Structure formats: structure tokens, C-alpha cells
Amino acid sequence: MLGEYRIEGRRASEIAASVERGVADGVLGPGQLLPPMRELALTLGVNPNTVAAAYRTLRERGVIETDGRRGSRVRPRPATTARGSIRVEAPAGVRDVGKGNPDPALLPSLSEALVEAARREAERPGMYAEAPVDEGFARLARAALDADGVPDGPVAVASGSLDAIERVLAVHLRAGDAVAVEDPGWGSLLDLVPALGLRAVPIAVDDEGPLPAAVEGALREGVRAVIVTDRAQNPTGAAIGAARAAALRRILADHPDALLVEDDHGHGIVDLPLHPLAGVTRHWAFVRSVAKAYGPDLRVAAFTGDAETVDRVLGRQRLGPGWVSRLLQRAVAHLWATGAVDPAAVAGSYAERRDGLVRALRRRGVEAHGRSGMNVWVPVSDETGAVTRLLGAGWAVAPGARFRLATGPAVRLTVSGLTPADVEALADAVAGAAGPAPARSYG
């Protein structure tokens, strides 16, 4: 079953480490079947529970996958597992650069904003049958959209970007419709599309965002919707520039019946100018979450779109949650009005770490991408091996399988927890784990 390789160890941690060494050394390749737990326990002279614990550790670290009676195998590219579960849990002593969280030091204090929202609530408690969008929130959101050149449209509120995108897709599409999605792209979105009964069509991206030829090809094949990220694309850091936006707008204008959904993922953490695509198709939506700049637990995203789309979403929303807490809306509006976040300063902080890591990797001959935001995308020759070797070197990263459909293996590194002193050490570890760089771009 394992050829010449012998799994060793008496304790669960030792057995897991032995398998990880085999994967890191390339002796145990993707898809390699591991011995049944009872068989390995008999070979090693240990209790089957010990082997079960070792296999559980390996699953949690993303090294192996288990499929019932088919047994446990070295993980190649999990295609059927929910992407949120494709993660590496960092054991004690291992630095975690895989979770994609913002730097807590760059998030504003919420105390004053929440107190102000509570004060207004005490003066006039919110009740049923009131407008779902707070007037002050809508005014500030619309002013910011106007300043960035987003076409005019009513403002609505959802519980985060994914909630807004789901609602927009649901009011326009039916099961079986095809949706163009970035590849690599946001893992949660790649899970959402099939969960809605829709068919995901991958469109390649580079540092400037979706490739025009890929978008045009998908539209010609009949996709009903196109979802793009304007800035700080997750996981690659791509940001749509002026020339790319112009090219994409020309293509979309030739397909006015397609639904366009834009996610400004970098709002508040990126100082690159926004180049929106909205307005050239009949139906469109533009989404901005406050999660990355103000805090993930503020489940608030402002979105706008053509009047019909927004009206449909609000109508459907009334039949479910009704509205997003106006207390939270007022708290966010207070944060906006008081300038609680300095986007230029936040963007500069992330850029110092992100650009430093990209330069350090390139000096070591490692291809790396990260034009904006807090993530760096690194193509590798063997994803499972790279993840395992990095874990052994003291770094837990996000496996690229969480973010890709048709593109090649890679890992995502989040820089928000790094100090300048960490950059060189992480670059050394990645260079040692990545293997020969593929002769291609990540798109």
C-alpha cells in the first residue's frame, strides 16, 4: 500500500509526524492510500485509538482526507468538501497566517459608536414597519459611492457581502443557471454558487482582476451573471485598474442582459482608486462590507444597484430577517462620520508587510502575487506537500484548494499578523516548501 515507506511511532503525535514527513519528502504523494487504522495499529503494536487520534490530527491539518469505507488518503485537491473546512489548524508553537483576519490593531474601537447608537435608540426605539435602512447610514453610504463613481441607485443593507450577493443572485437566477466566478476566488462564494443550485464557470484573473478574454468567453457561453472583485481580491490581492475596467465595461455592454455583481472587498483598507464596472448592464449590484476595515463582527454591508434589483432584494428580505439591525447601521454611520478609520494609513500598514513579503519571495525565486489588501498568493508545485512542510517549519497557511476551481496548486498567506521582522523568516520557509515554481501565472 505504501511501497517502501514505513509509518513509525508509538504515540499519536509521532505517527502523525511520520506521515507528515512522508508527504513533505514527496514519498507519500497526493491520493496515496494509508493503511486502515486497525491494520496500522497492529503493525505498530499500539491501540487503534492511538492511530485514530493520529489520523484525526492529520485530517485537521489538511494532510489527509477520509471517505468512509474507501479509507484515508493523502489529500490531493478536495473537490467535494466545503471549502471552509479545508483549513490547517495551527498547533501550539505554530504561527497562523492562514485565517484571513484583519490586524486587530488597525480596527477602530467600537465603544463610542455603540454608545451613540444606544443613546439614539433610547430617544426613539426602533420598531416594526419602519424603513429597513437608517437614513443617516444611507446618506453617508451613497455619498461615498458617488465619490467613487458608482452609478446612482437606492442603498440597501445586508448582513455582510456574502449575504448581499446571495440575495441578489436569488432574485434574478434559477437553479441550473451559470455564473461566472473568479478563479482563484473567494472560497465562501465558490461554495455559495452551487449551494444555490447554480453552476460556477471559472474566469481566470491576474493582478489587474478578471481577464477580459475569460469574461467574454463565459458570456458567449451563456452565463447569466458575472461576479467580480474590484480591489483586494481574495485570495490574490488583485485590483482592477482603469484600462482593465474599460475593457471589461466594453465586453459587458455587449451583453446587457447579464447580471453584474461587484464586491469592493478592499473598501477602507486599500488606497488604490476604484474603477467600477456597474451601469452597463440592465441589472447590477455593487456591494461594500465593513468587515475588513471596521471589524468582522459588524455584520453590515451596504449595497446599491438598479432600482428593480434593490426592490426585489428588499421585498424578499422583508419575508425573512426583515432588516439588518438599525442599531448596527447607526454605529457604522457614526464610525464613518467621525473618520474612525484612516484608509490610507491602514492601506500603508498592510502594504508594508504585503509588499515586503512579495519582494522577499521574489528574491528567493518564488512567484508571489499581492497587489492590494492583506493576502499574498503563492503558486506551488505540490500544495499538500507545501502546506505540510510549512507546518513543520512553524507556519500554518491556507491551502489553495479553498479558493480555486481550475487553477493550479497554491497557498494563501495573510500578512495582517506579521511584523517586518517576520517577513524574512516566512519567506525562507515558503521558499523551502514551495518547490519549483510552475511556469505559468496563477490565472
Secondary structure, DSSP 4 states (H G I P E B T S, - for coil): --TT-----SSHHHHHHHHHHHHHTTSS-TTPBPPPHHHHHHHHTS-HHHHHHHHHHHHHTTSEEE-GGG-EEE-S--SSS-GGG------TT-EE--S-PPPGGGSPP-HHHHHHHHHHHHHS---TTS-SS-HHHHHHHHHHHHHTTPPP--EEEESSHHHHHHHHHHHH--TT-EEEEEES--HHHHHHHHHTT-EEEEEEEETTEE-HHHHHHHHHTT-SEEEEE-SS-TTT-----HHHHHHHHHHHHT-TTSEEEEE-TTTTT--SPP---TTSSSEEEEEEESHHHH-TTS--EEEEE-HHHHHHHHHHHHTTT-S--HHHHHHHHHHHHTT---HHHHHHHHHHHHHHHHHHHHHTT---B-SSTTEEEEE-S-HHHHHHHHHHTTEE-EEGGGS-SSS--EEEEE-TT--HHHHHHHHHHHHHHH-SPPSS---
